[in-house]
Amino acid sequence: AARTARLSEDARTVVEIAAIAGQGFSVDVVGDVAGLSAAAVIDSIAELLDRRLVREAGPRSHRDYVFSHHLIAASIYEEIEPARRSRRHARIAAVMRDLYAGNLSEIARDLAYHYECADLPSEAARWYGVAAEHAAKLYANEECVTFATLALDGAIERDNRRDLLRLRESVRGRIGDRTGQRADIQELDGLAEGLDSNVERLDVLGRSIVLARSLGESEREQALIARMGALAERSSDPSVQADATYQQATCLVRLSRHREGLNIARRALEMYERLGEVSKQVGCLSLLVEITTTAGEQELSCEYLARLRERASDTHDRALTAQALTTAAVAALLQQRYAECRALSREALAINEQLGDREEAALSRARIATVSAWLGDYEEAFRQFDLALELYDAIGHRRGLCTTLTNKSALAIRLGMFDEAAALIERSNALLDVVQEARLGVANDCNLSMVKLRMGDPQSAKALAASALDRARSIEFPIFEAGSLANLGNAKAALGELADGIADMEMGIAIRRTHQNRQDFVDDLSDLALVYVAADRIEEARGVADELFEIACKSLEGALWPQYVWRAIARVNEAAGDEERAGAARQEALTALDRFAASISNEEWRKAFLTIDVNREIAAFGTAAAR
């Protein structure tokens, strides 16, 4: 107060305007508002510098000067008569609009603030809306929601209100605010009510479908898609028809009805291509890559993937780039190209974290966890699984939770942590009534069947495998059908039903040969070789063992337990009386077991792994050799 009291009249005017402008201020703005000459403004600022009321702003600031302490600005601001303050806020906003006319979006938040302080709510709301749009483009998600809310709380026209609600709902979806999403959709529905506009109704339905899908509300999702389909039938708008077709295809894929979804997704892609909607073409192509990869149609999958990458690169949109990377990563995972999948997933994760897209970030982390397990990086796998589960839980994404729990159970099985695997499967199954993802139900039955078999309960393993087989066939999912047949055959063999068990295993392997490379099903081949030996079908066992040996000499990267493959080769050669080959295979099994165990840094996990029956048997080779 003492320092400001000794200021000249011009300096006092400048410092008051500066305090109204904010903690930092521009010489041009203050000069125009004050109506002073450039020389008078410079002299006044020199006086303020001498009094240590202000200092020069840093090189990265877009202001010329800042107050040396925020309390100085606050004290000066409070001393100004309210009516004069309000007028000057309005004047500062007008000057800023003229000075920065070519870059208004970047100063929109400042304009909104000054109009709000000037008691001009409609202007404030307008500029908060512009600030929200600018924040959304920068993926400043929290700021976008804040500014959109301030705009919506003010006086705003119906059309602008609808646009801001759409923007806020989209951003809330990105950050996982499901309650906020639902509220915005309900208000949008209210605005659309009574309007004879298919576009309005379609927009609300589309947002409702995405929300239901994220929450795992499959029945609601299907009902909404049916409503969209009925709307499309009554509409002559090609955009409405294309969106309805795409949503129908997506729903069929989520319900594991890939064959039905394929032609519908192709039709949606053709519609979007005619409309020239490139971003929606990216969504369709992602769906087609998923369908064809799952069906084992690798050439077609590669073709769609190439088109997807081309479309995404044309848009220069980071979100679409991340979507293309994610799709490519999924294709690599399904084809068991694990290192490639992890690299693509990490790239997608980096983009999604920059964009603040928590749902997609969780998906990337879950995928990194899955492939890290196959690459032997178990600490990273468990860490990423837990981070993904935390994210999915935070945003209420039940489908993501369900899938991640299933995938984590597969890792627990691989390390011999069978009790934990069963608990994870139980948690995943508890979500299936809502999520209704048939593929996850099959995967859980398959995984639990294997757990039961390893825990000495072949009867339960058989029942679970039979259930998985029926469900895999109902959704026409050949890889899961093959896996179910392998488990069923193993369970039957353990119960003494050797002939039936062999028939199931042979059928499963025949399916796998159609859709996968040999190294991807070496575990099933190993199972078959051992059951052939148990049935005294030695020549057939030798044929499988020779094939296993050929694969093992190249790579066992796709094997659940590489040591198990060598154990099967050793057992067949023992039965055939070829002790030299059997001994060499036993040594390879020991080496593979030691290598696998050494890769498990956690002592508790390593102990569980080494207590698996197969591993105990292999470890005994070394003990016998020592004796």
Buried (B, 14 or more C-beta within 10 A) or exposed (E): EEEBEEBEEBBBBBBBBBBBBBBBBBBBBBBBBBEBEEEBBBBBBEBBBEBEBBEEBEEEEEBBBBBBBEEBBEBBBEEBEEEEBBEBBBBBBBBBBEBBEEEBBBBBBBBBBBBBBBEBBEBBBBBBBBBBBBBBEEBBBEBBBBBBBBBBEBEBEEEBBBBBBBBBBBBBBBBBBBEBBBBBBEBBBEBBEEEEEBEBBBBBBBBBBBBBBBBBBBEBBBBBBEBBBEBBEEBEBEBBBBBBBBBBBBBBBBBBBBEBBBEBBBBBBBBBBEBEBBBBBBBBBBBBBBBBBBBBBBEBBBBBBEBBBEBBEEBEBBBBBBBBBBBBBBBBBBBBBBEBBBBBBBBBBBBBBEBBBBBBBBBBBBBBBBBBBBBBBBEBBBBBBBBBBEBBBEBBBBBBBBBBBBBBBBBBBBBBBBEBBBBBBEBBBEBBEBBBBBBBBBBBBBBBBBBBBBBEBBEBBBBBBBBBBEBBBEBBBBBBBBBBBBBBBBBBBBBEBBEBBBBBBBBBBEBBEEBBEBBBBBBBBBBBBBBBBBBEBBEBBBBBBBBBBEBBEEEBBBBBBBBBBBBBBBBBBBBBEBEEBBBBBBBBBBEBBBEBBEBBEEEEBBEBBBEBEBBEBBBEBBEEEEE
